[in-house]
Amino acid sequence: MEAIWETISGFFSETGFALFFQDGNWRCLIMIALACFLLYLAIVKKFEPLLLVPIAFGMLLTNLPGANLFHEELFGLGANNADPGVIQWAKLGNIHETGLLDYLYLGVKLGIYPCLIFMGVGAMTDFGPLIANPKSLILGAAAQLGIFIAFALSILAFQWIPTDGTPIQNIAASIGIIGGADGPTAILVTSRLAPSYLGAIAVAAYSYMALVPVIQPPFMKLLTTKKERQIVMEQLRPVSQTEKILFPIVVTVFVALLVPSAAPLVGCLMLGNLFRECGVTERLSKTVQNELCNIVTIFLGVCVGATATGKTFLQLATLVIVVLGVIAFIGGTCGGVLLAKLMNLFLKKKINPLIGSAGVSAVPMAARVSQVVGQKENPKNFLLMHAMGPNVAGVIGSAIAAGVFLTLFR
């Protein structure tokens, strides 16, 4: 009888239930509860469900004691890891100790998944409105103001906040890029510059992207007059097929020469768009838009969620990231609107300033917000296609901003 009891007791001591009572594992309970809350937001409230569901489930998996699906020490994540740039396989005794997510995370670590997602985004994006109205490129650039505001504020804030040894400018660059409203870009920059904060930054970025219809309208109305919101814009000129084919090629060459570090993101974005526009690769375009993009989204989400362990996520820095992330979004919205107002001082054909807010690049949600706010002021106002210009310009702008940060701080 005693032997049976010892066997049962020994088995229980090896289960995850027993591991919850070990030192530090109380954090796992909090993270599991947070993962369930994010699943609720994604499934019930429909907040960015395509990525928030895998992120939340990855967070759930990585915080189950004893599962050993992800080992953050291999990738230099968390405190006391001096070299996050090196994959430290030697820290595990043998190959059987390596978890499934350790292997899948290589796609994040090496920057593969975000670039493949960008290829899918390119294949789903019509750059016609941007080509028809090149002025919208300036609005997309102005909306990146939020990135640099959040970067500056992060530099100041992290002077007094404990970090894991990651350089403050790297953390600030990763937080700032949230303002680009582009999840894959935020993930790529953070995985290269501040991987320990990847979980917090990814959750903040995608949560705020889902909240664009809530965050933007108050500031759009605050910065514009009723008369400005009622401005009706003329229909855009037709864009030829030749222009649409040349655009991704020209942009790739120009951006890669200007900011070489942005070449992977912009190159994949424009390759996807070329698949869409060239007219001879329909099968490739459909594959990139659907099967490839969906598969990579699953892997990317689960792996990003896996970095949100209790040890690295439950700290003061996470709260600061959440606050600075929303400031980045607000700054981007205000930057686009204010530049549109400034341009109207010099233009004969006035721009409705509401389309400037679409430059934050949350495609196509930000453009739809411009349309909704504008149509409430004037039912004859159709701003969607005009707003798509700054919207897709914002995608390019955020990739260039990411390239600048990677060049300066990597």
N, C-alpha and C positions, 0 to 999 in steps of 0.2 A: 504493500500500500504506500509506503514511504517513497519507493522508487517511482511509482506512478505519479505521486504528488510532485516529486522533484522534476519529472519529465514535463508535466503540465506547467509548473512554475517556470522552468527553463524556457519553454515555448513562449509563454506570455511575456517574459522579459525581453524576448527578441522581436515582439510585435511593435508596430507603430504606436499602439495605445500606451504601452509602457514607456516608450521613448518620449511621450509628451511630458512626462514628469521629470525628465532630466533638465539640468541647468540650461537656461536659454531657450528651451523649446516652447515656452509659453508664447513666444513671438509667432510661432507657427499657427497657433490657434487664431490669433488676430489676423494673420495673413489669409488663412482659409476663410474666415468670416468676410474679409474684404473682397476676396475672389468671388465669393457667392453674391456679394452686393453688386459687383461689376457685372456678373452674369445676369442678375436681375435687371440692371439698367440696359444691358444689351438686348435681352430677350423680351422683357415686358415693356420697357420704355423705348426700345429700338434706337439706342444711342450707338451709332457706328457698329452694328452687330457683326458685320463681316470680319472685322478685325478685333473688336472688343471681346467676342466670345472666345476665340483662340487665345488671346492674351490672358483673359481671366482664368481659362482652364490651365494654361501653362503655369500661372501663378499658383493655382491649386495643386498641381502635380509636384512642383518644386518644393512646396512646404509640407508635404506629407512625410513625417519622420520615418526613416528607414527605407524609403523607396529608392533613394540614391539615383534618381534620374538625371540630375544635373549637379556638377561639382564646380562651383564658382572659382575655387582656388586654382583650377587648371588654366583659367583665362585671366588670372590676376585681378579678379573682382573682389570687392570688399576691402576691409581694413588690412593693413600690414602686408599688402601685396605691392612690392616696389616696382615691378615691371609688368604692367597690364598689356604690353605689346607682344609678349612671348607666350605661346601656348606651352604650358608646363606639364606635359604628359608624365614626366618622371615622378610627379607627386602621387600618382597612383601606382600601387604595387604591380598590377598586371592588367591585361586587357579586359578581363572579366569584371573588373571593378568599374569600368567606364560605363556611364549611363547613356541611354538612347539620346537624350537631349544634348549631351556633350558633343555628339557627332553632328546633330542637326544644327547646333549653335555655330558650327564652323561657317555656315552660310551667312550668318550675321557678322561674325568676326572678320571674315574675308571680304565683306561688302558685296556679296553675290545677290542675296535676296532683295535688298532695296533697289538695285539696278534692274533686276528682272521685273520688279513691280513697275518701275518707271517705263519699261518697254511696253507693258500693258497699258499704262496711262497714255502713252503716246499713241498707241493704236486706237484708243477710244476718244482721242481729242481732235477736234476740228480747229485748226489754226486759222481758218478762213477769216473770222472776225478781226483777228490781230493783223493779218496781212492787209485786209481792207481798210483798216484804220490804224496805221503805225503809231499814232499819238498815244494809243492805249498801252504801248510798251512802256512809255514814261510813267503812266499811272501804276503799272505793275511794279515798276522799280520803286516808286514812292511808297508803295504799301509794304516794302521791306524795312521801312523805318522802325517798325516794332521790333525787328530782330536786333537792331543796334541799340535801341533804348533798353531792351531787356538785358543785352550784353553788358552795357555800362552799369546798370543797376545791380546785376549779378556780381560784377567785380567789387562793387562797394559792399554788398551784403555779405559776401563770403570772406571778407576780411575778419569778421567776428564769428563766423560759423565754423565748427569743426568739420574737417574733411578727412578723406581716407588717404591723403597724400597726393591726390591728383592735383596738378597745377590749377590755380584758381581761374586763369584765363581759359583753360580747356573746359572747365565746368560752365563758365559764363557763356562760351560759344555754343555749347550744347543746349543750354537753357534758351538762349536768344533765338536759336533756329526754330523753336516752337512757334514763334511769331510768323514763320513762313506758312503755317497751316498746311504743312506737307509732311505726313507721317513718315514715309520712307526716307526723306531727306534728314529728318530729325534722328531717325534710327541710325542712319549711316554715319552722321557726324558724331553722335554720342558713342557709338561702338568703337570709333577710332580715337576719340579724344578723352571721353570720360565714361568708360564702359560700366563702372560701378553704379552709375546713375541712370542706366538705360531703362530699367523698369519704371522708375518714377517719371522720367521724361516722356516715355512712350504713352503711359497712361494719361498724363496731363495733355499731351498733344492730341490724342484721339478723342479724349473727353471734350476738349474745347472745340475741336472740329465739329463734333455733334451738336455743340451749343452755339454755333455761328448764328442761327436765326434768333437766338436770345441775346447774345452779346452785342451784335453789331447795330441793330436798329436804333437803340437809344442814342448812340454816339453819332450815327448818320443824321438823325433829326436835330441833335444838339448843334451840329456844325453847319447846318444848311438852313436857309429860309424856305418858307412855303413856296415862294416864287421860283427858287432854284430847283426845288424838288419837282416842280411842274414842267420843267423844260422838256420839250418834245424834240427828240433827235431824228434826223433824216435816216431813211433806210440805207444800209451799207451797200456799197457797190459790189457787183458780182466779182468773184475771184476765180481766175482761170485755173485749169488743171496744171498747167505748166508752173504757175506761181506756187501752187501747193506742193509740187514735187521738188522744186528748187529750194523752198524755204528750209526744210530739215537739213539739207546738205550744207547750205550757206551758214545756218546757225551753228551747226556742229563744228565746222571749220573755224568760224570766228570765235566762238566761246572757248574751244579747246586751245586756241592760240593765245587768247586773252587770259584765261584762268585754267591752266592744264589740269589742276586737281578736280575741276568740275567735269572733265571729259567723260568719265564713266557714267555719271548720271545723265548729263545732257545727251551724250552719244546714244545711250539706250532709249531715252525718251524720243529722240528724233528718228532712230531706227524703227521703232514701233510706229511712228507717224508715217514714215516712208512706206512701210508695209501697207498702211491704210490708203495712202493717196496715189501710189504709183500705178495701181490698176492691174498688176500682173501677179500679185502675191496675196490674193484673197484668202487662201487657206492658211497661210502664215499669220495674216492679220487676225483671223478668227481664233486661231490657236492661242496667240499671244493674249488676246482680249479675254478669252474664256479659260480653257484648260490650264495653260501655264500660269496665268495670273492667279487663278483660284488655288492651285497647288502651292505656289510660293507664298500666298497670303496665309495659308494654314501654317506652314513651317515658320514663317516670320513671326506670326502672332504668338504661337506656342513658345518659341525660343525667347522672344522678348519678355513674355510673362514669366518664364523660368528664371530670369535674372532678378525678379522681385522677391528675393528671400527676406525673411524677417530681419535678419542681421543687417542687410544693406538698405532695406526699404524703410524700416521704422526708425527714422532719425529726423532731426530738425531740418536737415537739408531738403527732405521731401516736401515738407510744408512750404518752404521758401520757393521751391520749384513750382509748386501749384500756384502760388500767388504771382510770381514773376511771369509765369506762362500766360495768365489772363491779361497781364499788363502788356505783354508782347502782342497779343491779339488786338487789344484796344489801340495800341500804338500803330499797328499796321493799318487798321481801319481808318483811323484819323489821318494818317499820312497820305493815303490815296485820295480821300475826300478833299483835304486841304490843297493838294496839288491841283486837283481838277478846278477848284475855285480860283486858284492863282492863274491857271491857263486861260480861264474865261476872261481875264482882264486883257488878254492880247488876241483872242480869237474872235473872228467875225461870226462863225457858226458856233454857238455856245454848246458846251458839254454839260449834261446833267451830272452834277457832282456825285450823285449816288453811285454811279458806276465805278468811281474810284475805290470804293470800299471792297469791290470784288477782287482787287489785286492781291488779297491775302492768299489766293491760290487754292482754297478749298473748293475744288472743281466737282460739280457745277453749283454746289450749294450757295456759295457767296454770290454768284451771279443771279441766282433765283431770289435771294434776299433783296438785291438791288431792284429787281423787277417788282417784287411784292410791295416794297416800300414806295416805289415810284408810282405804281398803279393806284395805290390808296389815295395819293394826292391828286392824280389825274387819270381817270379811267381810260383815256386815249393813249396813255404812255406805254410803250412797249420797249423796255430797256434790256431785255434778256440777251439778245445778240450783241448789243453794244457792250454790255457788261462782260460777256465772254471774252472780249479782247484783253482787258486787264486781268481777267481771271487766268487765262492760259499764259499770259505774260508773267504772272506771279509765279507760275510753276518754274519757268526758266529763271526768273529772278532769284527764287529761293535756292535753286541749284547752284547759281553763280555765287550767292552769299555763302553757301556751304563750302564751295571750292576755295573761296577767300580764307575762311576760317581754317580749313585743312592745310592750306599753304602756309599760313602764319604760325599755327600752333602745333602741327603734327610732329 
